[in-house]
Amino acid sequence: MARSDPLHGDIPMDVNLVSKTIRRLQTAEGYLELNLPERALAELNNIEDQGPFEAAIALLEGEALKIEERYDEAVVSLKRAAAMIPAPLNKRAWRSLAECYRQSGRLELAEVADLVVNAEEATASEPKTVIRVAFVPLPMLSDAIKEYFSETASERSEG
C-alpha cells in the first residue's frame, strides 16, 4: 500500500518496503553486535530502496567495513553518515570515523574527528541561553533588548 509522504511531497512510500528496510537494518545491527560484518553487509546490500534510511545504512555499512579492517572504504560511508545525521546524533559516526583514521595511520584526521565529538559533548554540557521570539511592537522589543543586554552585562561584571 503506497501513501503520500508529507515531509517529502508526493513521493509514494510503500509501507511494506519500509517495514522490510527497518527489519534489515535491525538484523544488520544485530550481526554487527555479534561481530559478523559480512552478514551485516549482506543484509544492507539487500535493501531495495534506501529512502529516508540512507544515513543509517551508511553508518552500519561503515561500521561493518571498519570491523573487516577495510578502513578506506569505511571512511567513505562513515563520512556520508556523519554529514547526513544531525548533531549530536552523529557522534557514533564521528567516533567510528576517528577509529578508522587512527587504525589506518591518519592520526591528524583522527584527532580532528575526536575534536568534533568532544566539542559536541562540551557544548551539550554547558548551560544554554534560550531566546524566545514573539511578535511585539518595535518600541517594546527595543526596550526588552536593552534590558536583556544591561542585565547580561551586570551579571558578567558581578561574576
VOLUMMAR-453357 format. One record per residue: z, y, x of N, C-alpha, C in turn; residue number from 1. Coordinates in nm, 4 decimals. Layout:
<atoms>
ATOM,n.pz,n.py,n.px,ca.pz,ca.py,ca.px,c.pz,c.py,c.px,pos
ATOM,Z,Y,X,Z,Y,X,Z,Y,X,NUM
...
</atoms>
This chain:
<atoms>
ATOM,n.pz,n.py,n.px,ca.pz,ca.py,ca.px,c.pz,c.py,c.px,pos
ATOM,0.0000,-0.1170,0.0845,0.0000,0.0000,0.0000,0.0000,0.1242,0.0897,1
ATOM,-0.0959,0.2098,0.0722,-0.1060,0.3322,0.1517,-0.0429,0.4469,0.0752,2
ATOM,0.0147,0.5407,0.1494,0.0715,0.6590,0.0859,0.0451,0.7793,0.1746,3
ATOM,0.0600,0.8964,0.1185,0.0370,1.0190,0.1932,0.1609,1.0522,0.2755,4
ATOM,0.1403,1.0973,0.3976,0.2489,1.1357,0.4872,0.2652,1.2867,0.4810,5
ATOM,0.3753,1.3376,0.4236,0.3911,1.4824,0.4075,0.4031,1.5570,0.5406,6
ATOM,0.4465,1.4896,0.6467,0.4605,1.5558,0.7760,0.3275,1.5750,0.8473,7
ATOM,0.2325,1.4885,0.8211,0.1061,1.4917,0.8934,-0.0132,1.5118,0.8013,8
ATOM,0.0085,1.5708,0.6879,-0.1022,1.5964,0.5961,-0.1344,1.4747,0.5125,9
ATOM,-0.2619,1.4539,0.4870,-0.3046,1.3446,0.4004,-0.3477,1.2220,0.4780,10
ATOM,-0.2792,1.1930,0.5875,-0.3096,1.0735,0.6653,-0.2493,0.9542,0.5923,11
ATOM,-0.3301,0.8578,0.5530,-0.2743,0.7433,0.4814,-0.1882,0.6577,0.5751,12
ATOM,-0.0746,0.6144,0.5242,0.0144,0.5283,0.6014,0.0255,0.3947,0.5301,13
ATOM,0.0054,0.2892,0.6021,0.0205,0.1551,0.5479,0.1658,0.1138,0.5692,14
ATOM,0.2415,0.1035,0.4608,0.3837,0.0718,0.4684,0.4061,-0.0628,0.5364,15
ATOM,0.3205,-0.1600,0.5084,0.3345,-0.2912,0.5714,0.3115,-0.2831,0.7218,16
ATOM,0.2161,-0.2020,0.7625,0.1871,-0.1847,0.9048,0.3040,-0.1167,0.9753,17
ATOM,0.3659,-0.0200,0.9101,0.4829,0.0482,0.9667,0.5967,-0.0519,0.9849,18
ATOM,0.6211,-0.1347,0.8848,0.7271,-0.2357,0.8943,0.7005,-0.3331,1.0087,19
ATOM,0.5758,-0.3756,1.0221,0.5385,-0.4656,1.1321,0.5630,-0.3994,1.2669,20
ATOM,0.5249,-0.2731,1.2765,0.5415,-0.1992,1.4015,0.6891,-0.1885,1.4376,21
ATOM,0.7721,-0.1579,1.3405,0.9162,-0.1471,1.3660,0.9720,-0.2819,1.4117,22
ATOM,0.9301,-0.3902,1.3465,0.9760,-0.5243,1.3876,0.9315,-0.5565,1.5306,23
ATOM,0.8087,-0.5201,1.5637,0.7591,-0.5452,1.7004,0.8373,-0.4629,1.8030,24
ATOM,0.8694,-0.3388,1.7690,0.9489,-0.2557,1.8597,1.0881,-0.3151,1.8806,25
ATOM,1.1500,-0.3598,1.7727,1.2824,-0.4217,1.7838,1.2764,-0.5505,1.8658,26
ATOM,1.1727,-0.6288,1.8449,1.1560,-0.7525,1.9203,1.1346,-0.7223,2.0681,27
ATOM,1.0508,-0.6234,2.0974,1.0248,-0.5853,2.2366,1.1541,-0.5389,2.3036,28
ATOM,1.2326,-0.4598,2.2338,1.3603,-0.4136,2.2907,1.4530,-0.5320,2.3160,29
ATOM,1.4542,-0.6270,2.2255,1.5350,-0.7481,2.2447,1.4918,-0.8253,2.3684,30
ATOM,1.3612,-0.8384,2.3866,1.3108,-0.9063,2.5064,1.3525,-0.8316,2.6336,31
ATOM,1.3524,-0.6999,2.6292,1.3956,-0.6235,2.7465,1.5429,-0.6483,2.7759,32
ATOM,1.6247,-0.6556,2.6708,1.7673,-0.6838,2.6899,1.7882,-0.8222,2.7494,33
ATOM,1.6974,-0.9142,2.7206,1.7049,-1.0497,2.7759,1.6333,-1.0614,2.9105,34
ATOM,1.5861,-0.9481,2.9620,1.5135,-0.9428,3.0893,1.3848,-1.0266,3.0854,35
ATOM,1.3127,-1.0122,2.9756,1.1847,-1.0804,2.9569,1.0750,-0.9755,2.9355,36
ATOM,1.0426,-0.9004,3.0414,0.9482,-0.7887,3.0250,0.8075,-0.8311,2.9843,37
ATOM,0.7631,-0.9483,3.0299,0.6270,-0.9903,2.9941,0.6154,-1.0149,2.8447,38
ATOM,0.7201,-1.0686,2.7830,0.7181,-1.0888,2.6379,0.7264,-0.9551,2.5645,39
ATOM,0.8053,-0.8632,2.6184,0.8142,-0.7298,2.5580,0.6774,-0.6629,2.5595,40
ATOM,0.6076,-0.6699,2.6722,0.4740,-0.6100,2.6820,0.3767,-0.6760,2.5850,41
ATOM,0.3882,-0.8077,2.5686,0.3004,-0.8777,2.4740,0.3240,-0.8267,2.3321,42
ATOM,0.4502,-0.8077,2.2947,0.4810,-0.7535,2.1612,0.4232,-0.6132,2.1446,43
ATOM,0.4428,-0.5302,2.2462,0.3936,-0.3922,2.2385,0.2412,-0.3880,2.2310,44
ATOM,0.1749,-0.4777,2.3023,0.0285,-0.4828,2.3001,-0.0260,-0.5307,2.1665,45
ATOM,0.0576,-0.5979,2.0871,0.0146,-0.6466,1.9564,0.0320,-0.5437,1.8448,46
ATOM,0.0834,-0.4272,1.8784,0.0979,-0.3220,1.7774,-0.0405,-0.2658,1.7472,47
ATOM,-0.0799,-0.2742,1.6198,-0.2146,-0.2362,1.5795,-0.2377,-0.0853,1.5820,48
ATOM,-0.1401,-0.0091,1.5322,-0.1555,0.1364,1.5228,-0.0240,0.2000,1.5645,49
ATOM,-0.0266,0.2744,1.6747,0.0971,0.3331,1.7257,0.1533,0.4387,1.6330,50
ATOM,0.0663,0.5162,1.5711,0.1095,0.6187,1.4764,0.2247,0.7005,1.5307,51
ATOM,0.3288,0.7202,1.4493,0.4428,0.8026,1.4911,0.5347,0.7331,1.5915,52
ATOM,0.5008,0.6105,1.6298,0.5851,0.5339,1.7225,0.5337,0.5372,1.8658,53
ATOM,0.4362,0.6221,1.8924,0.3750,0.6281,2.0250,0.4783,0.6516,2.1354,54
ATOM,0.5734,0.7407,2.1123,0.6747,0.7718,2.2142,0.7646,0.6519,2.2409,55
ATOM,0.8083,0.5834,2.1361,0.8946,0.4659,2.1526,0.8199,0.3541,2.2241,56
ATOM,0.6931,0.3371,2.1913,0.6118,0.2350,2.2572,0.5967,0.2673,2.4050,57
ATOM,0.5699,0.3935,2.4372,0.5561,0.4346,2.5778,0.6859,0.4112,2.6538,58
ATOM,0.7992,0.4415,2.5920,0.9288,0.4211,2.6563,0.9527,0.2736,2.6870,59
ATOM,0.9343,0.1879,2.5875,0.9578,0.0448,2.6076,0.8579,-0.0147,2.7059,60
ATOM,0.7344,0.0292,2.6995,0.6326,-0.0173,2.7941,0.6726,0.0216,2.9368,61
ATOM,0.7148,0.1459,2.9548,0.7577,0.1922,3.0863,0.8763,0.1137,3.1388,62
ATOM,0.9715,0.0854,3.0518,1.0884,0.0093,3.0952,1.0526,-0.1352,3.1297,63
ATOM,0.9600,-0.1949,3.0555,0.9153,-0.3305,3.0863,0.8436,-0.3336,3.2220,64
ATOM,0.7574,-0.2366,3.2448,0.6866,-0.2294,3.3728,0.7831,-0.2028,3.4877,65
ATOM,0.8878,-0.1258,3.4629,0.9896,-0.0995,3.5646,1.0600,-0.2296,3.6032,66
ATOM,1.0956,-0.3108,3.5040,1.1613,-0.4390,3.5308,1.0707,-0.5290,3.6140,67
ATOM,0.9401,-0.5215,3.5869,0.8430,-0.6013,3.6636,0.8115,-0.5391,3.8000,68
ATOM,0.8784,-0.4281,3.8317,0.8602,-0.3566,3.9579,0.7179,-0.3031,3.9752,69
ATOM,0.6546,-0.2714,3.8649,0.5221,-0.2085,3.8637,0.5452,-0.0583,3.8422,70
ATOM,0.6072,0.0035,3.9429,0.6606,0.1386,3.9288,0.5556,0.2448,3.8994,71
ATOM,0.4412,0.2373,3.9645,0.3387,0.3398,3.9409,0.2908,0.3373,3.7958,72
ATOM,0.2723,0.2177,3.7412,0.2310,0.2066,3.6009,0.3440,0.2513,3.5078,73
ATOM,0.4668,0.2164,3.5441,0.5823,0.2531,3.4631,0.5966,0.4046,3.4549,74
ATOM,0.5737,0.4714,3.5676,0.5869,0.6177,3.5718,0.4938,0.6833,3.4706,75
ATOM,0.3725,0.6338,3.4589,0.2759,0.6923,3.3652,0.3299,0.6848,3.2223,76
ATOM,0.3780,0.5674,3.1825,0.4306,0.5502,3.0461,0.5586,0.6295,3.0252,77
ATOM,0.6466,0.6290,3.1243,0.7741,0.6984,3.1098,0.7562,0.8496,3.1053,78
ATOM,0.6606,0.9019,3.1808,0.6329,1.0464,3.1742,0.5822,1.0840,3.0352,79
ATOM,0.4971,0.9997,2.9782,0.4484,1.0246,2.8420,0.5651,1.0255,2.7434,80
ATOM,0.6529,0.9257,2.7572,0.7682,0.9161,2.6662,0.8600,1.0370,2.6819,81
ATOM,0.8884,1.0758,2.8055,0.9776,1.1896,2.8302,0.9194,1.3185,2.7725,82
ATOM,0.7886,1.3304,2.7764,0.7233,1.4504,2.7228,0.7199,1.4497,2.5698,83
ATOM,0.7067,1.3329,2.5093,0.6937,1.3249,2.3636,0.8278,1.3238,2.2909,84
ATOM,0.9307,1.2700,2.3544,1.0615,1.2602,2.2893,1.1371,1.3905,2.3149,85
ATOM,1.1857,1.4546,2.2111,1.2553,1.5819,2.2316,1.3899,1.5632,2.3029,86
ATOM,1.4271,1.6643,2.3818,1.5578,1.6643,2.4466,1.6644,1.6825,2.3390,87
ATOM,1.7781,1.6266,2.3524,1.8309,1.5434,2.4595,1.8043,1.3949,2.4388,88
ATOM,1.7245,1.3607,2.3393,1.6977,1.2195,2.3108,1.6121,1.1520,2.4170,89
ATOM,1.5507,1.2305,2.5052,1.4624,1.1739,2.6067,1.5339,1.1378,2.7372,90
ATOM,1.6668,1.1415,2.7391,1.7416,1.1102,2.8614,1.7121,0.9701,2.9127,91
ATOM,1.6988,0.8760,2.8219,1.6702,0.7376,2.8623,1.5402,0.7317,2.9407,92
ATOM,1.4391,0.8019,2.8939,1.3097,0.8036,2.9642,1.3247,0.8689,3.1014,93
ATOM,1.3968,0.9811,3.1079,1.4155,1.0502,3.2361,1.4947,0.9642,3.3343,94
ATOM,1.5977,0.8921,3.2846,1.6761,0.8042,3.3742,1.5880,0.6922,3.4303,95
ATOM,1.5078,0.6318,3.3446,1.4181,0.5250,3.3908,1.3139,0.5801,3.4872,96
ATOM,1.2661,0.6995,3.4590,1.1695,0.7653,3.5467,1.2309,0.7894,3.6847,97
ATOM,1.3544,0.8381,3.6879,1.4238,0.8612,3.8151,1.4377,0.7309,3.8932,98
ATOM,1.4706,0.6240,3.8227,1.4858,0.4944,3.8883,1.3523,0.4449,3.9467,99
ATOM,1.2448,0.4625,3.8728,1.1121,0.4233,3.9229,1.0756,0.5025,4.0479,100
ATOM,1.0988,0.6325,4.0438,1.0699,0.7158,4.1601,1.1540,0.6705,4.2800,101
ATOM,1.2813,0.6446,4.2560,1.3713,0.6027,4.3635,1.3256,0.4689,4.4234,102
ATOM,1.2936,0.3738,4.3369,1.2537,0.2405,4.3831,1.1204,0.2417,4.4564,103
ATOM,1.0360,0.3387,4.4256,0.9051,0.3458,4.4919,0.9066,0.4429,4.6098,104
ATOM,1.0283,0.4890,4.6486,1.0408,0.5710,4.7677,1.0121,0.7192,4.7485,105
ATOM,0.9953,0.7631,4.6255,0.9685,0.9055,4.5991,1.1000,0.9748,4.5623,106
ATOM,1.1838,0.9928,4.6635,1.3203,1.0399,4.6417,1.3277,1.1823,4.5865,107
ATOM,1.2343,1.2684,4.6289,1.2360,1.4060,4.5792,1.2111,1.4093,4.4290,108
ATOM,1.1149,1.3284,4.3841,1.0862,1.3238,4.2407,1.2014,1.2606,4.1636,109
ATOM,1.2685,1.1627,4.2252,1.3852,1.1015,4.1617,1.4951,1.2059,4.1426,110
ATOM,1.5142,1.2911,4.2433,1.6152,1.3961,4.2325,1.5811,1.4954,4.1220,111
ATOM,1.4535,1.5291,4.1097,1.4113,1.6212,4.0040,1.4393,1.5591,3.8665,112
ATOM,1.4047,1.4322,3.8492,1.4299,1.3653,3.7212,1.5798,1.3594,3.6929,113
ATOM,1.6611,1.3334,3.7963,1.8068,1.3338,3.7792,1.8566,1.4718,3.7388,114
ATOM,1.7972,1.5764,3.7963,1.8366,1.7131,3.7620,1.8111,1.7422,3.6147,115
ATOM,1.6992,1.6919,3.5627,1.6682,1.7128,3.4207,1.7760,1.6479,3.3344,116
ATOM,1.8133,1.5249,3.3668,1.9165,1.4545,3.2897,2.0489,1.5282,3.3004,117
ATOM,2.0873,1.5661,3.4221,2.2160,1.6325,3.4431,2.2194,1.7707,3.3816,118
ATOM,2.1078,1.8415,3.3849,2.1025,1.9750,3.3246,2.1217,1.9656,3.1743,119
ATOM,2.0613,1.8667,3.1127,2.0761,1.8489,2.9684,2.2196,1.8118,2.9342,120
ATOM,2.2839,1.7288,3.0183,2.4223,1.6902,2.9927,2.5147,1.8099,3.0074,121
ATOM,2.4909,1.8938,3.1091,2.5733,2.0131,3.1293,2.5576,2.1091,3.0123,122
ATOM,2.4351,2.1254,2.9660,2.4088,2.2144,2.8538,2.4771,2.1632,2.7280,123
ATOM,2.4758,2.0312,2.7088,2.5347,1.9729,2.5887,2.6862,1.9891,2.5878,124
ATOM,2.7512,1.9931,2.7052,2.8960,2.0019,2.7093,2.9471,2.1454,2.7020,125
ATOM,2.8623,2.2425,2.7265,2.9030,2.3823,2.7215,2.9076,2.4305,2.5767,126
ATOM,3.0038,2.5182,2.5461,3.0068,2.5721,2.4089,2.8815,2.6544,2.3820,127
ATOM,2.8347,2.6459,2.2610,2.7112,2.7149,2.2256,2.7406,2.8345,2.1363,128
ATOM,2.6667,2.9399,2.1574,2.6750,3.0567,2.0716,2.5777,3.0352,1.9568,129
ATOM,2.6275,3.0502,1.8377,2.5428,3.0318,1.7201,2.5142,3.1692,1.6610,130
ATOM,2.3887,3.1974,1.6430,2.3481,3.3229,1.5802,2.2737,3.2879,1.4524,131
ATOM,2.3233,3.3382,1.3426,2.2585,3.3130,1.2151,2.1727,3.4339,1.1787,132
ATOM,2.0593,3.4066,1.1198,1.9667,3.5126,1.0831,1.9667,3.5263,0.9314,133
ATOM,1.9735,3.6510,0.8865,1.9675,3.6784,0.7435,1.8848,3.8041,0.7227,134
ATOM,1.8341,3.8205,0.6038,1.7590,3.9416,0.5708,1.8584,4.0467,0.5249,135
ATOM,1.8730,4.1500,0.6072,1.9656,4.2594,0.5746,1.8946,4.3916,0.5983,136
ATOM,1.9426,4.4982,0.5360,1.8817,4.6291,0.5616,1.8948,4.6650,0.7092,137
ATOM,1.7944,4.7322,0.7621,1.7882,4.7649,0.9040,1.9112,4.8397,0.9558,138
ATOM,1.9647,4.9394,0.8847,2.0848,5.0068,0.9361,2.2039,4.9112,0.9499,139
ATOM,2.2214,4.8196,0.8533,2.3303,4.7224,0.8625,2.3098,4.6300,0.9811,140
ATOM,2.1865,4.5880,1.0033,2.1550,4.4998,1.1150,2.1838,4.5697,1.2470,141
ATOM,2.1435,4.6941,1.2577,2.1664,4.7710,1.3794,2.3161,4.7819,1.4092,142
ATOM,2.3974,4.8121,1.3069,2.5427,4.8223,1.3250,2.6021,4.6868,1.3654,143
ATOM,2.5549,4.5790,1.3038,2.6071,4.4453,1.3346,2.5745,4.4066,1.4786,144
ATOM,2.4547,4.4392,1.5244,2.4160,4.4081,1.6622,2.5011,4.4872,1.7608,145
ATOM,2.5219,4.6144,1.7333,2.6068,4.6964,1.8208,2.7479,4.6395,1.8280,146
ATOM,2.8022,4.6010,1.7123,2.9372,4.5443,1.7079,2.9440,4.4126,1.7849,147
ATOM,2.8427,4.3264,1.7673,2.8395,4.1980,1.8378,2.8413,4.2186,1.9885,148
ATOM,2.7574,4.3086,2.0374,2.7490,4.3291,2.1814,2.8730,4.3997,2.2357,149
ATOM,2.9350,4.4871,2.1594,3.0579,4.5512,2.2073,3.1713,4.4498,2.2136,150
ATOM,3.1791,4.3565,2.1160,3.2806,4.2509,2.1196,3.2561,4.1582,2.2377,151
ATOM,3.1314,4.1220,2.2611,3.0964,4.0337,2.3723,3.1326,4.0991,2.5049,152
ATOM,3.1034,4.2276,2.5181,3.1337,4.2997,2.6416,3.2842,4.3079,2.6639,153
ATOM,3.3612,4.3334,2.5580,3.5067,4.3439,2.5736,3.5670,4.2079,2.6059,154
ATOM,3.5134,4.0991,2.5497,3.5613,3.9632,2.5815,3.5366,3.9314,2.7275,155
ATOM,3.4218,3.9703,2.7787,3.3882,3.9437,2.9199,3.4789,4.0237,3.0132,156
ATOM,3.5088,4.1479,2.9767,3.5919,4.2311,3.0647,3.7372,4.1841,3.0624,157
ATOM,3.7810,4.1237,2.9503,3.9182,4.0713,2.9402,3.9319,3.9384,3.0145,158
ATOM,3.8227,3.8552,3.0141,3.8260,3.7198,3.0707,3.7951,3.7185,3.2111,159
</atoms>
